[in-house]
Amino acid sequence: MPPPTPAQLERNIRLYPAYAAAFNAFAWMPVFFLYLSDNLSLPLVLQLESIYYASVVVMEVPSGYFSDRVGRRATLLISAISLTAAYTLFVVGGSFAVFAAAQVCLAAGIAFNSGTDTSFHFDSLKALKREGEYEDREAIVARNGFIAGALAALAGGAVGLIELWLAYAISLVAAVFSVGLVWAFREPHPHEQVVNADGEVECVEETPGILKQMMLCVGFLKQGTLAWLFAFAVFMLILNHVPYEFFQPYIKIAMAESANSNAGASAVVENGDVARDQWAPLIAGMHMFASMLLASKAAAISSKLRERLGTATALLLAAGLQSAIIATMAFVMHWWVVPLILLRVMPRGLMTAPLNAAIAPRVPQAQRATYFSLQSLAGKLSFSLTLAGMSVIVGEFENPTAASLAEMLRWYTLIAVCGLLLLTCTAWCVKSVSEQAINED
């Protein structure tokens, strides 16, 4: 395949923000549990969730390796087609088998996008010798992704009042659009090539086998900066999941506690439960809309914040904000904390562009997507282990009480404080790209 022309690379860069926005149009997210619960029993719904997470874990690293071996465009195309298939199956629904197939396709869509999207963006800019623009452009992409997610969540919650499956139909339209965008992409850097004096390709450097590829990626952690950034990414994947997993039971318990403190509130609460059940899709969509919108504002300023404070300080600021949210939830069970939980996505907005910009130039093109996939896998497995630990500490918490929820959140607060202290004490090893010898592609 001939190398891409500058015009084709420019088209990659121009279309990529639209692709990222279409990918993040998860209109189904506010209603997915309600939709599955309407069609299946609770045990079957939980089995479907386990199928999704198991599929993501299985495909995370192989998808990154596929990206490095075959190419970014082919990997993103598989992701977009998988999401299209997933949303189609969710719309059709009807049986456990159909929903299980949809979960596997959804996991494939997310896994094959993970790490490849940002690698594709960096490779396209680097091929034009414009990699210096990467962080600012990543901040814009992250902002647009959060805005798209916010609008999709609001739309999904609104149409969920009519029919829950319509939320998946909205995401299906966005997924089909993303297939068209990826089809218009051009592979920015297919392979490392050795060219002789006559301009002819003498040989192509083959990507090693998957095990050797993984070992090469682990070897990059000998660099102090990459080791710190890897630890930070894993740590933040844990913290960012905590408010997401627990904000719904927290809101329910906090509002009930506040209501029960008022005389004669039981009837109001009972009537309120009926109203919340009826309007649950819209309420969930509005909550996610507000959270994502705030995150988009954070993403928009993340690059400038990093320039002013430095990489490590800016990232630690994001970690500190998420830690403060978790600690407040752990020690204060009251309705006035609910607005604070709207800030739960802001740390991800603050960290995404600076983190990607610090990692991407330090990892060679031939291993970049695999490295990002390994990092993501390490974070997801770590969070799963913490959930398993919580199940041992507090026992069965399918329907948590105020006491059990507070106990879990306090353990997560301890994890947050210890992690923050460790990362703060070792932040000296984080150097700027100009200060450190970088692995050149």
N, C-alpha and C positions, 0 to 999 in steps of 0.2 A: 504494500500500500504506500503510495507516495506521501511524503510529509504534508501536513496541512498548510494551506496558504495563510498569510496574515489576515486576509479577509475572513476566512473560515474561523480562525482563532478569535477574531473580534466578534463574530457572531456567537461563538460559545459564551464569551463574556457578557454579551448583551442579553442573551436568552437565559443564562443561568439563574439570575434572580427570580425570573418568572417561574422557572422550574421549581426552585426552592419553595416559593409561595404555594404552587399547586400541590406539591408533595405534602406540605403542612396543613392542608385544608381538611383537618380531621373533624368534620361536622358530626361524626358519630360519637365522639368521645363523651359528651355529656349524657348520652342516652344508651350507651352500649349495654350496661348492666340491666337497665330497665327492659330493653328490647329482648335480650337473651332470656331474662326471667319471665317475660310474657309467653315465651315459646317453650321453655324447658324448666325442669325442676331445679332447685338450688344446687343439689349435688352435681347435676350435669353441667350447670353453668360454671361451677368451680373446676370441673374436669376440663372444660373448654379453655379456661384461663391457664391451667397447667399445660395444656397442649401448646398454647401460644408461647409461653415462656420457655418450654423445653425446645421448641422449634427454633426460637431466636438463638438460644445457646448453641445448638447444634450447627446452625448456619452462619454464625457471626464471623468466625475466623476463616472458614472456607470461602465465604463471599469476598472477604478482603484479599485473600490469596488469588482468587479468580480475577479480581480487578487488576492486581499487579501483573498477573500472568497473561490475561487475555486483553484487557483494556478497560478504561473507565466507561466509555460509551456503551459497550455491550453490557456491562454490569448495571448501569443505570437503566438500561432498556429492560433488563430482566426485572428490576425493581418496579418500574412503572407498570409493566404488564402484569406482574404478580398482584399489585394493588388493585388494578382493574378487575382481575379475576376474583380477588377477595371481596370487593364491594359488590360485584355482581352476585356472588354466592350469598352474601348477607341479605341482599334485597330479595333473592328467591326464597331463602330460608326453608323452613318447614320441617327439618329433621336434624337430629344430632350429627349425623354423618355429613350433611351439607355444611353445617356450622363449623364442624371440625376441619373440613377441607378449607373453609374460608379462613380459619385461624392460622392454618399452615401457610396459606398464600399471603396473609397479612404479615406474618413473621418473615417470610421471604422478602416481601417488599421493603420492610424496614431494615432487615439485615443487609441486603444487597445495596441499599443506599448508604448505610452507616460507614463513614470514613471515605467512601468513594466520592461522595458529593464534594466534600471540601478538597480532596486530592485532585479531582477534575478541575476545580476552580483554580487551584494553585498551579497545576501543570499548564493550563491555558495561558495564564498570566506570565509564567516563567518562559514559555516558548516565545512570547513576545518581548521578553526581557523587561517585563513590567511587574515583577514579583513584589516590588516595593509598595505597590498599591493594594496588596493582598489584604492586609488587616482592615483598612478602611472599607474595602469592598465587602469583606466578610461581615463587618458590622452592619452594613446596609442590607445584606442578604438576611442576616439574623433578624433585623428589625422587620423586614418585609414578611419573613416567615411567621413571626409572632402576630403581626397584623392580620395575615391571612388566617392563621389559626383562631384568632379572636373572632373575626367575622364569620368564619365557618362554624365555630361553636355556637355563636348567637343564632345563626340560621338553623343549625341542627336542633337547638333547643326549641326554636319557634315552630318548625315543621313537626317536631315531635309531639306537639299538642294535637296535631291532626292524625298522623301515623308515624310511629317510631322508625319504620324502615325508610322513610323519606330522608332521614339524616344520612343514611348510607348512600342514597341516590345522589345527594349533593356531592359527596366525596367521590362517587363514581364519575361524575362529570369532570371533576378536577383531575382524576387519575387518567382519564382518556386524553385530556388536554396535555398532561405531562408526557404521555407516550409520544404525542406529536412533537413536543419540544425536544425530547431526547433524540428522536429520529433526525431532527435538524442539526444536532450537534455533530462535531467532527472530533475523532480521537486526537487529543492534543500531542501525545508523545507515545506512540505505540510501543516502541522498544528502544533500549539503548543500542546504538549502532556505531560500528567502527568504519570510517570512510577513508579511502586512500586518497592520494594526491590528485587523482583524476575525478574525484567526486563519486566513486562507485563504492557501494556497501561491500566490505570484505567479509564481515561476519556479524552475527547478531548475538548479543549477550543474553543467554537464556536465564529466565527466572529459576532459581533452585527449587527443589521439591518442598512441599509444604512444611515438613518438619525442620529442614534446614532454614527455610524462610522464617519460621517462628523463632529459631535460635538466633538468627541474625538480628531480628527485632529486639529480642531480650538483650542481646549484646549492646544495643544502643544505650541501655540503661546504665552503662558504665560512665556515660557522660553525666556529671552531676546535675546539670540543668534539666536534662530529659528525665532523670530519675525523680527529681522533685516535681516536675510537671505531671509525670505519670501518677505519682502518689496523690497529688492534688486532684487530678481528674477522677481517680477511684474514690477518694474521700468525698468529693462533691457529688458524685453520682449517688452515693449513699444518702447524703444530707438532702439533696434535691428530691429524692423519692419519699422522704418521711412526711412532709406536709401533704404531698399528693395522696399518699396511702391513708392518712389519718384525718384529713380535714373534714370529710363527711361525717364520721362518727363524732368528731370533736364538736362540730356545729350542732348536731342533734342533741348531744349531751349538754353542751353549754346552754343552749336555748331552753332545754327542759329544766335545768338547774335554776336558771333565772326565773322561769315561769313558776316553778314550785315554791320560790321564795315569796311569792305574792299570794295573798289570801284569795281563795276562790278561783285560783288559776287553773285548776284541773280541767274544768269544762272548756276554758279557752284553749288549753293545750290540745285537748281531744279534737275540738273543731279545727284547730290549726293544723293538726296532723292530716286531717282529711284534705284541707286546702293545699298543703304542701305536696301531698301525694298527687293530686290532680295537676298541679302546676310544676311538678318536679322537673320535667325536661327543660322548661323555660328558665326556671330558677338556676339549674345547673349550667345551662348555656350562658346566662347572664354573668354568673360568677366566673366562669372560664373566660368569657369575653373581657371582663375587667382585668383579670389576672394577666392575660396575654397582652392586653393593651399597655399595661404598666411595664411588662417585660420588653415590649418594643421600644419604649422610651429609654429603658436602661441600655438596650443593645445599641441604640443610636448614639449614645454618649460614651460607650465602652472604649472605643479607640482613643478618644481624646483623654479619657480618664487614665488610661494606661500610659499615654505619653507624659502626662503630668506627674503621676505617682510612681511609675515603673511597673514592670510586669508582675513581680511578686506581690507588691503592695496592693495593686488593683485586684488581683485574684484573691488575696486574703480578705479584702474588703467584702467581696461577694460571699466568701465563706462565713465571715462574721455576721453578715446580715441574715443568712439562712440559719445560723446557729442561734441568733437572737430570737428569731421567729419560733424555732423549736423549743427553746428554753421558756419563752412566754407561754406557749401552749402547755408545757409540762407543769408549770407552777401556778398558772392562773386559769381557772375554768369558768369563764364568764362570757356573756354575749359581746362585750365591747372588744374582745380579742378577735372576733370574727373578721372585722375589716382589716386587721393586721395580716390575716392569712391571705388576703388578696395580693400581698407582696411576695408570695411564695415562688413565683416564676421569675422575679426580677434578678435573683442571683445568677440564674442561667443566662439571662440577657447580658449581664455584666461580664460574664466570664467567657462566653463562646468565642467571640472574635479574638480577644487577646490570647486565649489558650491555643487556638488553632494556629494563629500567626507565630506563636513561639515554637510550636512543634514542627509544623510543615517544612520549614527550611532546613531543619536539623536531621531529617530522615530522607534518605535517597528515594527517588521516584519509584524504583523497583521494589521497595518495601513499604512505601508510605501507607497504602490502604490497609495492608496486613497489620501494620503497627497500630493504626487507629482502631481496627477491629479488636485486636488483643486488649487494648486499653479499655474499650467498651465492655468486652467480655469480663475482664477483671473486676470492673465496677459492678456489673450486674450480678456476678457470682458473690461478690462481697456483700451486697445488699441482701441477697437471698440468705446468706449465712446469718446476717444479723436478725432477719425475720425468724429463722429457725431458732436462734438463741432466745428471742423474745417469747416464742411459744413455750420454751422450757421454763423461762423465768416466771411468766404469769399464767401459764396453763392455757386452757381453751379460751379464746377471745373472739369467737365468731361474732358475738354481740357484746362488745366491751362495755364495762361499767366505767363510771368516772374514775374510780380508783385504779383499775387495771390499765386504762388508757393513760392516766397520769404516770403510772409506773413505767410503762414502755417509753413514753416521751422523755422521762427523766434519764433512763438508760441511754437514749439517743443524745440527750444533752451532754452526758458524760463523754460519749464518743466524740461529740462535736468539740468540746473543750480540749480534750486530750489531743485530738487531731490538729486543732488550731495551734496549740502550744508547740507541738512537734514541727509543724510546717513553718511557723514563725521563727523558731530557733534555727532552722536550717535554710531559711530563705536567702542567706548570704551566697549560696552556691548558684543561684539563678543569675545568669549573665545574659546580656543582650546579644543579639545575633552578631553584631559588629565586634563584640568582645571575645567571642568564642570561635574556634575553628569549626566550620560547618562542613558536614558531609555534602559534597557537591554531587549533583545528579550527573 
